[in-house]
């Protein structure tokens, strides 16, 4: 038997995935489920699983944050994600396994079969290093991005994007020279598209380039001071991860 846990914050997704595993992967036993980063870390330490089905985006951080806290990882991971081709490409480069939502039964069976073989090899942590290197490489390969607006597409350097702000289904994108571009894409699409090692969603309405943060003001979640003079509220559930990203103490 393979002992597994599910790390996923959407209850319906947990029910669907657990049901599929019970029906089609009877040799996989679910030892527990967790819906956020802190509970996931505790669950994995407690159950010592062979396999983790890991969602990427969760409350209080991401699946990668869980792995950072548990490294070296002594278990196999199948990432469950709705991420775009940019991130999927990095998975493929690094031989990390992933399932795209909604989950296909045949792909689940193939992923579990590969995980079963890899559990014996105990080399997930090395492949995770490869993934992180691939993400850095791909972010360098993406110097420009096309921003669709009212009159066509504007191409800007990714490194020149200071911050993005959601506004009624549109996204206001503030560039280094303080130009504002209004895009018809929503902010979630940009969160998935822009490199996660540079950009962080500090609030449901704000995605910021951490390179342009001038300071942090204390508060319940706190506030970021940006180079363009904007003061941006930080959601409480995003504060801990932001502190890690900025290299600050959680007591700030």
Secondary structure, 3 states (H helix, E strand, C coil): CEEEEEECCCHHHHHHHHHHHHHHCCCEEEEEEECEHHHHHHHHHHHCCCEEEEECEEECEEHHHHHHHHCCCCCEEEEEECCCHHHHHHHHHHCCEEEECCCCHHHHHHHHHHHHHHHHHCCHHHHHHHHHHHHHHHHHCCCEEEEEECCEEEEEEHHHEEEEEEECCEEEEEECCCCEEEECCCHHHHHHHCCCCCEEEEECCEEEEHHHEEEEECCCCCEEEECCCCEEECCHHHHHHHHHHHCCCCCC
